[in-house]
Amino acid sequence: MSTVVVASARIVGDDLITITHDAESGLVSIRWPRQPTPTTSDRLPVVANKVMAVLAEAIAKLGQLRSGEL
């Protein structure tokens, strides 16, 4: 199988973001929760930081895959 999960994280409750990479096509897929992720205005920075962290993890892992480190 050429598709690998490069990052995944729970954002709020059961809301999961998963980022996969297909080596054959080179495509990256971001799977967001099926429903809106509710939060308060006070918690929005925490939620945004979690989303950015999972994206940063995916970018780092993709770089490792490209360079042959993984």
Protein Blocks (a to p, Z undefined) as FASTA:
>chain_A
ZZdcfbdcdfbhjbccdddddfknopacddddfbdcdddfklmmmmmmmmmmmmmmmmmm
mmmmmnopZZ
